[in-house]
Amino acid sequence: MTADLLTAEALASGYGPVPVLHGVDLRVPTGTITAVIGANGAGKTTLLRTLSGMLRPSAGRIMFDGQDLRGTPVEQLVRRGVAHVPEGRGVIGELTVAENLRLGALWRRDRRDAARALDEVYQLFEPLARRRRHLGHQLSGGERQMLALGRALVARPRLLLLDEPSLGLAPRVVAQTMALLRRLRDDTGLTVLLVEQNVRSALAVADQGIVMSLGRVVLAAPAERLRDDTDLRHAYLGF
């Protein structure tokens, strides 16, 4: 049985006095892709922000590889192997592709391996290698998505928290992004927690799905079951 790399127990979080997450429990096995799906306002983005340290939970606990993450500074989370690619991707438009990627290596102590990681990202995303001197704002939407993913991968994460990677992208680019996630899981053992509005694309690559509604987890099941069970799809996903 595969061990869980990330777990959350009775997790509550929100923005100031406004609660969003209510007693969320989840388990993310090592070396898998877990898709978090649900309607807008379900709490999916808040969940990733809480797991990555951007928001402090008001209750519950978060365990990563057996260690409690509550109160851990974001930079320390990065050192431990947690990378977060937020919705909107967060590319710095005034910096070049190369400069954006080097930001991902800021916390790396092994400078030689950091250089290798940069080379690997350029091999993985050939358009970035060709445009490494271009500014972030000069890139297409697909290229910015590559850059955001590449910057996260330079840090050699064990866990990738990925928020809405298909947002605003052409179907062909979405398919390429999902195929890349599957390849990273298979080739490197990367664990991915994927928040995605494109339910079909997410479930096509995921090992398991977590359905959220109004800040709560209402269902956790193998992705194949969510894909194939018409009653479940109609009840929770609307298609």
C-alpha positions as CSV (number, residue, x, y, z in Angstrom):
1,M,0.0,0.0,0.0
2,T,1.3,3.5,-1.0
3,A,2.0,5.8,2.0
4,D,0.4,9.2,2.1
5,L,2.7,12.1,1.5
6,L,0.2,14.7,2.5
7,T,-2.8,14.5,4.8
8,A,-5.2,17.1,6.3
9,E,-7.4,16.4,9.2
10,A,-10.4,18.6,10.3
11,L,-8.8,21.5,8.4
12,A,-10.6,24.9,8.8
13,S,-9.5,28.1,7.1
14,G,-10.7,31.3,5.6
15,Y,-10.1,35.0,5.1
16,G,-10.3,37.1,8.3
17,P,-13.7,36.4,9.9
18,V,-15.1,34.7,6.8
19,P,-14.7,30.9,7.1
20,V,-14.3,28.9,3.8
21,L,-13.0,25.5,4.7
22,H,-15.0,23.4,7.3
23,G,-13.4,20.3,8.7
24,V,-11.7,19.1,5.5
25,D,-10.1,15.7,5.6
26,L,-7.9,14.5,2.7
27,R,-5.2,12.1,1.9
28,V,-2.7,12.3,-1.0
29,P,-0.7,9.1,-1.6
30,T,2.9,9.4,-2.6
31,G,3.6,9.3,-6.4
32,T,0.0,10.0,-7.4
33,I,-2.2,12.7,-9.0
34,T,-5.2,13.8,-6.9
35,A,-7.7,16.0,-8.6
36,V,-9.7,18.4,-6.5
37,I,-12.9,19.3,-8.3
38,G,-16.2,21.1,-7.6
39,A,-18.1,24.2,-8.5
40,N,-16.8,27.8,-8.2
41,G,-16.8,28.8,-4.6
42,A,-16.3,25.3,-3.3
43,G,-13.1,26.2,-1.5
44,K,-10.6,24.6,-3.8
45,T,-8.2,27.5,-4.1
46,T,-8.5,28.2,-0.4
47,L,-7.5,24.6,0.2
48,L,-4.3,25.0,-1.8
49,R,-3.4,28.3,-0.2
50,T,-3.8,26.8,3.2
51,L,-1.8,23.7,2.4
52,S,1.0,25.9,0.9
53,G,1.2,28.2,4.0
54,M,-0.3,31.3,2.3
55,L,-3.2,31.1,4.7
56,R,-3.0,30.0,8.3
57,P,-5.5,27.3,9.3
58,S,-7.9,28.2,12.1
59,A,-8.2,24.5,13.1
60,G,-7.1,21.1,12.2
61,R,-3.6,19.9,11.1
62,I,-1.6,19.4,7.9
63,M,0.9,16.5,7.8
64,F,3.6,16.3,5.1
65,D,5.8,13.2,5.1
66,G,4.9,12.7,8.8
67,Q,5.7,16.2,9.9
68,D,3.2,18.8,11.0
69,L,3.3,21.9,8.7
70,R,1.2,24.3,10.8
71,G,3.1,27.5,11.4
72,T,5.9,26.5,9.0
73,P,7.1,29.6,6.9
74,V,6.6,29.3,3.2
75,E,10.3,29.3,2.4
76,Q,10.8,26.4,4.7
77,L,7.9,24.5,3.0
78,V,9.7,25.0,-0.3
79,R,12.9,23.6,1.2
80,R,11.0,20.6,2.4
81,G,9.7,19.9,-1.1
82,V,6.3,21.7,-1.4
83,A,5.8,23.8,-4.6
84,H,2.7,25.9,-5.3
85,V,1.7,27.1,-8.7
86,P,-1.2,29.5,-8.0
87,E,-4.1,30.4,-10.3
88,G,-3.0,33.0,-12.7
89,R,0.5,31.4,-12.7
90,G,2.4,34.3,-11.0
91,V,4.9,34.9,-13.8
92,I,6.8,38.1,-13.2
93,G,6.4,40.0,-16.5
94,E,9.3,42.4,-16.1
95,L,11.8,39.5,-15.7
96,T,13.1,37.3,-18.5
97,V,12.3,33.6,-18.8
98,A,15.7,32.7,-17.4
99,E,15.3,35.1,-14.4
100,N,11.9,33.8,-13.6
101,L,13.3,30.2,-13.6
102,R,16.2,31.1,-11.4
103,L,13.7,32.4,-8.8
104,G,12.7,28.7,-8.4
105,A,16.3,27.9,-7.3
106,L,16.7,30.6,-4.7
107,W,16.2,28.2,-1.8
108,R,18.4,25.4,-3.3
109,R,21.6,24.8,-1.4
110,D,23.1,22.5,-4.0
111,R,24.0,25.0,-6.7
112,R,25.3,22.4,-9.1
113,D,22.1,20.5,-9.0
114,A,20.1,23.7,-9.3
115,A,21.9,24.3,-12.6
116,R,21.1,20.8,-13.7
117,A,17.5,21.3,-12.8
118,L,17.4,24.5,-15.0
119,D,18.8,22.5,-17.9
120,E,16.2,19.8,-17.4
121,V,13.4,22.4,-17.5
122,Y,14.7,23.8,-20.8
123,Q,14.7,20.2,-22.2
124,L,11.2,19.6,-20.9
125,F,9.9,22.9,-22.3
126,E,11.7,23.7,-25.5
127,P,9.8,26.9,-26.2
128,L,11.3,28.3,-23.0
129,A,14.8,27.4,-24.1
130,R,14.2,29.4,-27.3
131,R,12.8,32.3,-25.5
132,R,14.9,32.4,-22.4
133,R,15.9,36.1,-23.0
134,H,12.3,37.2,-23.6
135,L,10.4,39.0,-20.8
136,G,7.5,37.2,-19.1
137,H,4.9,39.6,-20.5
138,Q,6.0,38.7,-24.0
139,L,5.0,35.1,-23.7
140,S,1.8,33.4,-24.8
141,G,-0.6,32.0,-22.3
142,G,0.7,28.5,-22.9
143,E,4.3,29.6,-22.5
144,R,3.5,31.4,-19.3
145,Q,2.0,28.2,-18.0
146,M,5.2,26.3,-19.0
147,L,7.2,29.0,-17.2
148,A,5.2,28.8,-14.0
149,L,5.5,25.0,-14.0
150,G,9.1,25.1,-14.9
151,R,9.9,27.5,-12.0
152,A,8.2,25.1,-9.6
153,L,10.1,22.1,-11.0
154,V,13.5,23.8,-10.7
155,A,13.0,23.5,-6.9
156,R,12.8,19.7,-7.3
157,P,9.5,19.4,-5.3
158,R,8.1,16.2,-3.9
159,L,4.6,17.7,-3.9
160,L,3.2,20.0,-6.5
161,L,0.1,22.1,-5.7
162,L,-1.3,23.2,-9.0
163,D,-4.3,25.6,-9.2
164,E,-6.3,25.8,-12.4
165,P,-3.5,25.1,-15.0
166,S,-6.0,25.0,-17.9
167,L,-7.4,28.5,-17.2
168,G,-7.6,30.4,-20.4
169,L,-5.6,27.9,-22.5
170,A,-6.4,26.3,-25.8
171,P,-7.6,22.7,-25.6
172,R,-4.3,21.5,-27.3
173,V,-2.2,23.2,-24.6
174,V,-4.5,21.8,-21.9
175,A,-3.9,18.3,-23.2
176,Q,-0.2,18.8,-23.3
177,T,-0.2,20.1,-19.7
178,M,-2.1,17.1,-18.4
179,A,0.1,14.7,-20.4
180,L,3.2,16.4,-18.8
181,L,1.8,15.9,-15.3
182,R,1.2,12.2,-16.0
183,R,4.8,11.9,-17.3
184,L,6.3,13.6,-14.3
185,R,4.3,11.3,-12.0
186,D,5.4,8.2,-13.9
187,D,9.1,9.2,-14.5
188,T,10.0,11.1,-11.4
189,G,7.5,10.0,-8.8
190,L,6.2,13.5,-8.4
191,T,3.0,13.8,-6.2
192,V,0.5,16.3,-7.6
193,L,-2.6,17.9,-6.0
194,L,-4.4,19.4,-8.9
195,V,-7.3,21.9,-8.6
196,E,-9.1,22.0,-12.0
197,Q,-12.3,23.3,-13.4
198,N,-11.9,21.1,-16.5
199,V,-13.2,18.0,-14.8
200,R,-12.8,15.6,-17.7
201,S,-9.2,16.6,-18.3
202,A,-8.3,16.3,-14.6
203,L,-10.0,12.9,-14.1
204,A,-8.3,11.6,-17.3
205,V,-4.9,11.9,-15.7
206,A,-5.7,11.6,-12.0
207,D,-5.5,8.5,-9.8
208,Q,-8.1,9.8,-7.4
209,G,-10.6,12.6,-7.2
210,I,-11.8,14.7,-4.3
211,V,-15.1,16.5,-4.7
212,M,-15.6,19.7,-2.7
213,S,-18.8,21.6,-2.1
214,L,-19.2,24.7,0.1
215,G,-15.9,24.2,1.8
216,R,-16.3,20.5,2.6
217,V,-15.1,17.3,1.0
218,V,-18.3,15.5,0.0
219,L,-16.7,12.6,-1.9
220,A,-13.2,11.0,-2.3
221,A,-13.0,8.1,-4.9
222,P,-10.8,6.7,-7.5
223,A,-10.8,8.9,-10.6
224,E,-11.9,6.0,-12.8
225,R,-15.0,5.6,-10.7
226,L,-15.8,9.3,-10.9
227,R,-15.3,9.2,-14.7
228,D,-17.5,6.1,-15.3
229,D,-20.3,6.4,-12.7
230,T,-23.0,8.5,-14.3
231,D,-25.0,8.9,-11.1
232,L,-22.0,10.2,-9.2
233,R,-21.2,12.7,-12.0
234,H,-24.8,14.0,-12.2
235,A,-25.0,14.3,-8.4
236,Y,-21.6,16.0,-7.8
237,L,-20.2,17.3,-11.0
238,G,-23.2,18.3,-13.1
239,F,-22.4,16.3,-16.3
